[in-house]
């Protein structure tokens, strides 16, 4: 369990790491690499309230009100949760003295959520197996989560002087 004094740095690190991931995704998009839609993540999450967790195709599911906003909020909330996991495993001392390897390994490990939970539940199959290029899509997911791991470390380094 996180202590109260570790919560604010965890939120800041989570937001910072997620923002770096967003910059990475924006760069990929700019050079023509296909990226996912946060609106579809928002649609998937919005359907939870209706009791739907699994879809044959989230893209063909009924659109939800404010799905893009829900998707972005989910994206940042999950980033904060992932940092919480890192700090829970490493201890709150990691926030004061961040090290690269735990952040990077945690970032890469978090790819399990999209590959084995989100993608199957959204109709894309395990590790994007129902997409035209599953290996390429899975590799892109791993790379994105590696960037998130680097972001956790960089965000922690950026604020470590301000953490009591």
C-alpha positions in Angstrom: 0.0 0.0 0.0 1.3 3.4 -0.9 1.8 6.0 1.9 0.0 9.3 1.5 3.3 11.2 1.0 4.2 8.9 -1.9 0.8 9.4 -3.7 1.5 12.9 -5.1 4.8 11.9 -6.7 3.2 8.7 -8.0 0.5 10.8 -9.7 3.1 13.2 -11.1 5.3 10.4 -12.4 2.4 8.6 -13.9 1.2 11.7 -15.7 4.8 12.5 -16.9 5.4 8.9 -18.1 2.1 8.8 -19.9 2.7 12.2 -21.5 6.1 11.0 -22.8 4.3 7.9 -24.3 1.8 10.3 -25.9 4.6 12.3 -27.5 6.1 9.0 -28.8 2.7 8.0 -30.3 2.4 11.5 -31.9 5.8 11.0 -33.5 4.8 7.6 -34.7 1.6 9.0 -36.2 3.5 11.8 -37.8 5.8 9.4 -39.7 2.8 7.3 -40.8 2.9 4.5 -38.3 -0.7 3.4 -37.4 -1.7 4.0 -33.8 -4.7 3.0 -31.8 -7.6 5.2 -30.9 -8.3 6.4 -27.3 -11.9 6.8 -28.4 -12.1 3.0 -28.8 -10.6 2.5 -25.3 -13.2 4.9 -24.0 -16.0 3.0 -25.8 -14.8 -0.2 -24.3 -14.7 1.3 -20.8 -18.0 3.1 -21.2 -19.6 -0.3 -22.0 -18.6 -1.6 -18.6 -21.5 0.4 -17.1 -23.8 -1.6 -19.4 -22.2 -4.9 -18.2 -20.3 -5.5 -21.5 -16.7 -6.3 -21.1 -16.0 -8.4 -24.2 -16.8 -7.4 -27.8 -16.5 -9.2 -31.1 -15.3 -5.8 -32.4 -15.1 -2.7 -30.3 -14.9 -0.6 -33.5 -18.4 -1.9 -34.5 -19.8 -1.6 -31.0 -22.3 1.1 -30.3 -20.5 4.4 -29.8 -20.6 5.9 -26.3 -21.1 9.5 -25.2 -17.8 11.2 -24.5 -15.8 8.1 -25.4 -12.7 10.0 -26.4 -12.6 11.8 -23.1 -13.2 8.6 -21.3 -10.4 7.0 -23.3 -7.9 9.7 -22.4 -8.9 9.7 -18.8 -8.5 5.9 -18.7 -5.1 6.1 -20.4 -3.8 8.5 -17.8 -5.4 6.7 -14.9 -3.8 3.4 -16.0 -0.4 5.1 -16.3 -0.8 6.3 -12.7 -1.8 2.8 -11.6 1.2 1.3 -13.3 3.5 3.7 -11.4 1.7 2.7 -8.2 2.6 -0.9 -9.0 6.2 0.0 -9.5 6.4 1.9 -6.2 4.5 -0.8 -4.3 7.0 -3.4 -5.6 10.1 -1.2 -5.2 9.1 0.7 -2.1 8.5 4.4 -1.7 12.3 4.9 -1.6 12.3 4.4 -5.3 10.6 7.7 -5.7 13.4 9.5 -3.9 16.2 7.4 -5.6 14.8 6.2 -8.9 16.7 3.6 -10.8 16.3 2.7 -14.5 16.0 -1.0 -14.5 12.9 -1.4 -12.3 11.1 1.3 -14.2 12.0 -0.1 -17.6 11.1 -3.7 -16.6 7.8 -2.6 -15.1 7.0 -0.6 -18.2 7.7 -3.6 -20.5 5.8 -5.9 -18.2 2.7 -3.7 -18.3 2.3 -4.7 -22.0 0.6 -7.9 -20.6 -2.6 -5.8 -20.0 -3.2 -4.8 -23.6 -1.9 -8.0 -25.2 -3.7 -10.4 -22.9 -6.7 -8.5 -21.5 -7.7 -5.4 -23.5 -7.0 -6.7 -27.1 -8.9 -9.9 -26.6 -11.8 -8.1 -24.8 -12.0 -5.6 -27.7 -12.2 -8.3 -30.3 -8.6 -8.1 -31.5 -7.5 -11.5 -30.1 -4.7 -12.4 -27.8 -1.6 -10.4 -28.8 -3.5 -8.9 -31.7 -3.9 -12.3 -33.3 -7.1 -11.2 -35.1 -5.4 -8.2 -36.8 -3.7 -8.3 -40.2 -0.2 -7.9 -38.7 -0.3 -9.4 -35.2 3.5 -9.6 -34.8 4.0 -6.0 -35.9 1.2 -4.8 -33.6 2.5 -6.7 -30.6 6.0 -5.4 -31.2 4.6 -1.9 -31.4 2.8 -2.5 -28.1 6.0 -3.7 -26.4 7.9 -0.7 -27.8 5.2 1.7 -26.5 5.4 0.2 -23.0 9.2 0.3 -23.1 8.9 4.0 -23.8 6.4 4.3 -20.9 9.0 2.6 -18.7 11.7 5.1 -19.7 9.1 7.8 -19.0 8.6 6.6 -15.5 12.3 6.8 -14.8 12.7 10.2 -16.5 9.7 11.7 -14.7 11.0 10.3 -11.3 14.4 11.8 -12.0 12.8 15.2 -12.9 10.9 15.4 -9.5 13.3 13.6 -7.1 14.7 16.8 -5.7 11.1 17.8 -4.7 10.2 14.5 -3.0 10.5 14.5 0.8 
